[in-house]
Structure formats: structure tokens, C-alpha cells
Amino acid sequence: MAAAQAAAKQAGEAIAEPVEGLAIEDAVRKELGVRLEKQPLPLPFLILDHIDETPTEN
């Protein structure tokens, strides 16, 4: 990581400094008094195995 930062400085690119603060879970608990819980949920998904660039007639 340090090598990447040094290369970015040499190239003249701006580097964002890490921001210190509360995690989102801690901020919600502190400000709203609510605890967030992770729960696995079934989500629908579609897998595309192959796509032809030119459509074929039905």
C-alpha cells in the first residue's frame, strides 16, 4: 500500500487520507438507539451463461 501511495505522489495524484470515526452500526446505535443485525435473506438472481450479439429468429 505504501508503494502505491508513493507512486501516486510522484505522479501528482491526490491521495485521500483515511477518515476516522464511527462505523455505521455504531453511529446508528448511538444516535438512534437502534441495533442493526445482519440476517441472511434469499435473493432472486439470474445467471447469464451465454449471449449472442445478433438475435436469432424464433
Buried (B, 14 or more C-beta within 10 A) or exposed (E): EEEEEEEEEEEEEEEEEEEEEEEEEEEBBEEEEEEEEEEEEEEEEEEEEEEEEEEEEE
